[in-house]
């Protein structure tokens, strides 16, 4: 009885990071920001690690798929939203992946990784134009998204922004 | 050897419009419905004509981006991620870009569904602005299935296509029983016209790959028997492999681990990697000692290519003769 209580207490004490680590064997925190001014292609390697798990250990991935629902209730952070986006992306649920990548952007629009993740989710969703607009103009889109204070805006406003940028920027790829 | 090939009839128009016979076997396999989808590159000013040819052969077409290929050494220093680019180094331009000096990356298939799947997973790492933009790793893995590669080979590729750690071709070599090297699993010539496959097999006698290549070979034979004869001839050439982009093929014969040869061809695609052709041309025999490659002329050592450790694209030289 005592042991059971102790165990249940210990489990409730586990943070999302600890739970994730116990399932996957590596850490998902902290999510680092890939600033445009930085000199790395990508800061976050979690997506690649999860892809490895998806292909090599389906059981572990299934556990994550179950767990992410409760983690999303517990915490509204860029890290958890990104994790959710990756899990849904790998599960071929690209609508949900898009939803969570948009959330990461509204929390941290300075993180290029968030924008690239969104662009590829859109590509899978069949939204090729918007996907391309982001991939080829990520610098302008990131800048004006912040400048116009679009965090948390409706998706159509982001689309409108992308369309405006395409209209007014030099087509230099 | 390794000259361009112009088919008598079947797919001749593709070779003419592209000015190259590269990937011709893949196009043939796609038209025959053996390969679910493939991706290709066509000069921007030739793209409309290419589309018309595809239509004639019953293929659906979907263009993605424009590639402006550059030599890796010519890239500006400030390109973020350039050291990670492996097989193709290119700036990416959006399709509506007016610049006509580039190649359209295009997907073709007999069915819309296969085309769509491959397109979604088929983004190629490109330099946009000042950095390399690459797709998620999961897409890279799934793309192998979209292109019809055997599952065992995709799984092996997932594990060993790590340019920081492995020479994938050497790992395949290690995964093949000695002297069981089937020419139908030879991937070295894949960019040189004469190949039935475009994937890295899991072994040089992979059963699934052999099944696939036999189907492709039979289908091409019905249309262009001379092409098949030439492909087979090229696939049986012994090769010296350093890594994926530094490979030499020889007209010669491997005997007691020594390769005696008359002629040598660099088939590693990137000319900047062709460091040894002149030395090899001076010799008539090579063999491996430890990890060094020794070149002999009339049984006298003329050059030792010393193995060097590399942080990226590690080299593990081996000599192979396909049966």
Interface residues (C-beta under 8 A of the other chain):
Chain A: X39 X40 X41 X42 X47 X48 X50 X51 X52 X54 X55 X56 X89 X90 X116 X117 X120 X123 X124 X132 X135 X136 X138 X139 X171 X173
Chain B: X65 X66 X68 X80 X81 X84 X91 X92 X93 X94 X95 X96 X97 X98 X99 X120 X123 X128 X129 X131 X132 X133 X134 X135 X136 X137 X138 X139 X141 X155 X158
